[in-house]
Amino acid sequence: MLEGKKIVLGVSGGIAIYKVVDLVSKLRKRGAEVRVVMTEHATKFVSPLLFSEISGYPAAVSSWEGGRPDSSVEHIALAEWGDLMVLAPATANILAKAACGLADDLLSTTFLAAACAKVVFPAMNTGMYENPATQENLATLRRRGIAVVEPASGQLACGVSGPGRLPEVPDIVAYLERFLAKREGRLRNLRFLVTAAGTREPIDPVRYVGNRSSGKMGYAIAREALLQGADVTLVTGPSALTPPPYAKVIRVETTQEMLAACLDVYPEVDVVIKAAAVADFKPRDVADQKIKKINPEEGMTVVMDQNPDILKILGARKEKQFLVGFAAETQNLLANAAEKVRKKNLDMIVANDVSQAGAGFNTDTNIVKFLYPDGTVESLDMMTKDDVALRLLDRVMERRER
Ligand code: PMT
């Protein structure tokens, strides 16, 4: 969402300014153009030269010495140029000016003149932040449709511990991506349910029957859908991965738990993508205590019961939902996948031959085929799971709109 975006970054004088130098660099790496406007106080912390170098544009400080022939209207030019205006760090002072509509320097004037979307990241001493004056100013800005991002809590430069820290740069970038996706992303009005990773069925308190799913495929789909503006509920089995920011995450362990979580959100969602590797069987009896060593001659028999087929249950209850399954096969890929489309009442299936190198479980890439109820098959080359997710979302949108 940041690609090609024009961002006016207003920088006021706070110690957190050091993070903002990196922020400019990260935004540019994601394809955004950034023009920095600084307050006089901000220039006491960091030279405008640094921001000029890192942003590729002269950092503006004053309306009167902008270095442009029409510098007296610099604030209007900047305000009109931006698709988005961000204040980071936003001190109590600039927030008070913004709330009152004061315009006594280039930054406050630009903020007042800008009609684009605006996001402010307050960062200051905890006492200043919690002061009713600041809180009322923030409430005023929120009421006017300006996004106010809660500061992080922790040790502040002044020695106090509490809210007031500027969030870390990756969190700011993630926030801005999500902010833009919710305004402009093509999935912004859709709710997705994505399942990921494998379910586990206990044998005793320390052992389980499971599979090799890492969650990489499902997490990639959830991440891409979020980046395109969807609201995503991610129902995930145990995984070492960090869920993407802004997903509503429901962690489950067994197939029964995954079924319950899916049924809970199913009536509200528009699209379901079931990338999870669901345990089809579960031990009939789960030992209360850890099972001790067995007699090698006798061995041990674990009787397994069939688990419910979550996707089939969802297929039978389908109303408005667009239902996508995955098929993990080691033989007869197309025939088995086509059978699953029919039996589970799916709108689409993603078939992967998990015996192929570079495909399936715990790899960063996958090799998939998309199958539809009308018999159409689309074969994709090996690509990253992120790219598979992107292609999958393209097809979901095309097919939903038919
Ligand atoms: O997580 P990774 O390491 O990235 O690996 C990705 C993956 C290989 C797990 C993924 O690409 C994949 O193929 N997921 C589906 C695995 C699977 O369970 O396939 P299946 O053919 O057994 O099941 C077909 C479909 O029915 C799947 O959408 C599955 O979620 C669903 N199912 C299966 C059994 C069951 N009891 N309930 C279900 O809902």
Residues whose N, C-alpha, C, O or C-beta is under 5 A from the ligand:
A	BS01	PMT	A197 R212 S213 S214 G215 K216 M217 K274 A275 A276 A277 V278 A279 D280 N307 P308 D309 I310 L311 G325 F326 A327 A328 N352 G360 F361 N362 T363
